[in-house]
Amino acid sequence: MKPQDDADVHAFFDEQKGAVVPRELRKGNIEYGAIPINAACSDPELVGALLDAHLKHDAVGVLIETACLSRLKACPSALFVKAFEPNEAKGSMKNYFGHNMKRWLKNLLFMSRTFRDGKQVKCLLLPKGSFNASELDEVFNLCRTRCDLGQFPELLEAQLKAIRDRSVPKKKKSGAQHFLKDDKDRFFELGKEEHGQSETAMPPHAVECALTASARFGVTISRKLHFNVSLGGGQISGTFKDCHFAEFVVKPSTHINMFPNGFIR
């Protein structure tokens, strides 16, 4: 998917569609398509187009002009973004985009496969606003700034291992059930039960809430996935940032049902 405002680039992707993807990445059962978005659309329309793409596809990469990057700043957790300069592409668009997208798309495929790994997915889905750990911050930074590097898979796996190393039982003598423990001694467990899905009705939610509830790092996810968040003992309470960055006060409870985008039920 490519938000842009350059007519020549727009026409190129409209004509090429999935054929713009390097041939070696089109092997197997993977299908590609290109959905150009005119940059004249409103921000809600842009987010709506990205959401619609995720509802139809397993993974979505966003190829966007550098000048338009700021329009996506409210939902970085949902996206896998590659920026480009349209003036640099004018010589031979097929060569330019084929070269510049190759590693990025390979990394998006790697990310999609990683989400199918049960040990990895619980780390990738952690709510950034509530799970306090520099390792998770680095995962987000890596996916935002270095997702087109050749060494991206190795860098990502190293950070995910660092998060998995936080896996501990609540009680020292109990080895059966493990949780991911953050720097505030809160225990996060990816829930197996279902409690409905994250809410997105406006108001109070923002238009980005539906997108961050449906996607993580370019991969489409279930809105029913959530974490059970608790303390080592006693009840948990406090003020948390929800999916649209508003403060949410939790009264004392045994645990919290928290979704990847921060929504609390």
N, C-alpha and C positions, 0 to 999 in steps of 0.2 A: 504494500500500500504506500502511495507516494503523494503526500500533500505538497503542492508546488504552485507557482504562478508563472512559469515560463512556458509559452505556447509550444515551442519546438520540442522541449522535453516531454511535455504532456502528450503531444502527438506521437512521439517515438514510443512511449510506453503503451499508448492506446493501440498502436499497430502491432508491436512486438508481443504484448501480453506475457505469457509464461516463457516464450522463446528467448527472452532477454537473459534468462538464467543460464549460466555456463552449462554446456552439455553434460559434463561429468557429474553434475549435481541433479540431473534429471533422470537418473537411472533408478530402477526399482519401482516401488509403488507410490512414489512421492509425486504429487501433482502441484504445479505452481500456477498462479494467476496474478495479474497486475490490476489494481483498482486505483486509477488516478483520482485525486481529490483536488478540486480547484481551491486555491488559497483564499479566494474571495469569500468562502463560506464563513459563517460565524463560528466562534469557539464551540458552542454547544453542538452545532452541526458537524464539526470536525470530530469531536469526541463521539458523537452518535455514529458516525461512519466507521470509526475504529471499533466501536462496540459491535456494530452490525457485522463487521468482518470476522470478529472473534466468535460470534454466534454461529457462523457458517463454516469456520475453518479451525483446524487443530492448533495452528500457530500463525502469527502475523508479524512480519517485519515491517517497520516503517522507514522508508527512504524519503528523506525530507531535505529541502534546501536549508542551508545553515541559517539564513535570515529568518526562517520560520520556527526555529527550534524553541524559542521562548513560549510558543503557543502550547507546548506539551509539558511545561514545567509542573503542572498540577497533578500529573499522573505518571511519574517516572517508574513507579513500581510495576506498572502494567505493561510497559513497552520495551521493545528491542529495536533501537533506533540507529540508523546510519545517516549521517548528514553528508551533503554534497554541495559543491559549488557549480551552478549551471554553466557559468562561462568556461569552466575547465572542460566541460563535456562536449562543447560544440564541434570539436574537430572530428571525432568519430564516436558517436554515442554508444554504439554497440561495443566497441573496444573499451571505452571508458567505464561504462557501467558493468560490463562483464568482468573486468579486472577488479574494480572497486567493490563489487558485491560478492565476489567469490568466497573470501574468507569469512565475511560477515554472515552469509547464508549458511556456510558450513557450520559456523558457531551456533546459529539459530537451530539447525538440525540437531546439533549436539545438546543444546539446551532442552529441546523437546524430548530427546531420549532420556536425559537426566531426570526429567519430571516423572518418568515411568519407574524410577528406582525408589523403592519405598524408604530406604535409609537416607536418600538425598532430598526427596521431596519435602519432608518435614522441616528441613533446614531452609529450603528455598521459599517456603510459604510463611515463614515467621513474620509476624506483624512488626515492621521496623519501628513504629512509633512507641511500642511497648516492650519489645525485647531488647534490653540494654546490653549491647555487646559490640565491641569494635570489629569483631570478625564479621558480623552481619552488616555493619556499615560498609565494610570493604567489599562485600558481595554486591551491594547496591552500587557502590562507586565503580566497581569493575564492569558491571553490566551497563552502566551509563556512559563510561568514558573509554573502555577498551574492548568492546564487544567485537571489533573487527580485527583484532590482533591474531596472528597465527598461534600464539601460545595461550590464547584465552582458555581453552579447555583445561590445560594444566593449572593455570592460575585459579580458575574457578574451583576445581577439585581440591586444591590445597586449602582454600578458604572454607569450603564445605566440611572438610575433615576437621578443621579447627573448631567449627561449630559442633560437629558430632562429638568432639572430645569433651564437650560440656555435658554430655549425657551421663546422668547419675541417678541412682535410686533415691527416693526421699529419705529412706532409713538406711543406715550403713549396713545392716545385716540383711537387707532385702535386695536380692539381685534380680528379681523377676521383672518388675516394672520400672523402666527408666524414663527420665524426663530430661528435657533440655533446660538447663539452669542459667539464668542471666545474671548480670552483675548486681542486681537488686535482690538476689536470692528468691526469685520467682520461678516456679516450675511450669514448663510448657509441654503439654502432651497433645499431639494431633489426635483429635477425637475420632472414635470409630462409630459412635452414635450420630444421629442426625437431629438437629434442632431447627428445622425449617431452613431458611437461607438468609443471607445478609440483606437488610432492607435498603431500598434505593429511592423510595418515593420522595418527590420534591414538592414543597419543603418537608422536612428540614435538610434533606440531603442535597448535595451538589451534583451536577451532571456527571462529574468524574467518578462519583461513588459507584455507579453501575459498571464502569469500565474496570476500576481497580478491584471490584468484586468478581469480575469474570476473567481476568487475565493477570498473569505474573511473568514478567520478563519475556513478553511476546508469546507465551504459551497459554492457551485457553484452559481455564480451571473450572471446577464445579463451585457454584456459589454456596453449596452446602458444607464445604470443608471448613472446619473450625478447630481451634485449640481450646483445651481445658487448661485454665491458668489458675494456679494455687500457690500456697506457701508450704514450707516444710511442715508446719504445724499451725493450728489455729485458723482463723478466718482471714480472708484477704479483703482489702478495701482500698479506697484511694481515688485519685483523679487521673483519668487517662485521656489521651487524645484519640478521638474516633476517626472514622473514615474521611470526614471532611474537616479534620483538624480542630473540631470543637471540643471543649472539655466535657468529659462524661464522668460523673461522680458515681462510684460503685459503693454501695452500702455493704457492711460486713456480710460475707457469704463464704461458704466452703470453697467455692471456685467460681471462675468467670468463664462464660462461653464467648471467646473472642475470635473473630474471623480474620483472615490474612490481611485485609485492608484496614483493620482496626475497629470495625463495627463490633459493638458489644450487645449481646442479647440478654 
